[in-house]
Amino acid sequence: SAVTKQKGIGLKKLTKEFMKLHTMKELEADKSFIRLAPFMMFDMAESVRFGNCVIRNYVNEIVTEAEKQFSAVEIVLDDGTSYISFRGTDDTIIGWKEDFNLSTGVVPAQERAVEYMQRISDKASGMLRVGGHSKGGNLAIYGSVMCKSVHDKILEIYDLAEQIKKDFYGNRIVMFAPLYLS
């Protein structure tokens, strides 16, 4: 599909193609924890801010043997920058197992995030914005830090869980990451 290729597809057109595959009744009956994502896509497609975005280079990989769940997409914004969005944990057992494995060191999704950052930065014509929520935020930070060749192209990195953590836990969380600093 056009979403998985470099050229991409406009968000409005993507929304129309998506609705050819799914009914509103089906979407409303969905009980998964990502059930609201299509509705957010619909709202974004109708908005002035996001309506003209181009979606491209989508990947969704679940590899049982490697205990890897990885998903990312590039969104080309009106200002010519690309927002690289890393998805957090999905509702697969593999995704959750990989989350637990994060406590033991580098996981396959982190390595894949570095590869994805490199591939996108090699082809993107503009600067990069990078982000994700939860595990996706981890992948955004890890990929951005460990892919040294993209450092000069990155405008901003968003960890969308950071503010929630600060509001809930205050300053009780201290992050020490010597691997990232070496």
Stockholm file with secondary structure:
# STOCKHOLM 1.0

chainA/1-182         SAVTKQKGIGLKKLTKEFMKLHTMKELEADKSFIRLAPFMMFDMAESVRFGNCVIRNYVNEIVTEAEKQFSAVEIVLDDGTSYISFRGTDDTIIGWKEDFNLSTGVVPAQERAVEYMQRISDKASGMLRVGGHSKGGNLAIYGSVMCKSVHDKILEIYDLAEQIKKDFYGNRIVMFAPLYLS
#=GR chainA/1-182 SS CGGGSSSCEEHHHHHHHHHHHCCHHHHHHCCSTTTTHHHHHHHHHHSTTTTTCEEEEEEEEEETTTTEEEEEEEEECTTSCEEEEECCCCSSHHHHHHHHHGGGSCCHHHHHHHHHHHHHHHHCSSCEEEEESTHHHHHHHHHHHHCGGGGGGEEEEEETTHHHHHHHHTTCCCCCCHHHHC
#=GC SS_cons         CGGGSSSCEEHHHHHHHHHHHCCHHHHHHCCSTTTTHHHHHHHHHHSTTTTTCEEEEEEEEEETTTTEEEEEEEEECTTSCEEEEECCCCSSHHHHHHHHHGGGSCCHHHHHHHHHHHHHHHHCSSCEEEEESTHHHHHHHHHHHHCGGGGGGEEEEEETTHHHHHHHHTTCCCCCCHHHHC
//
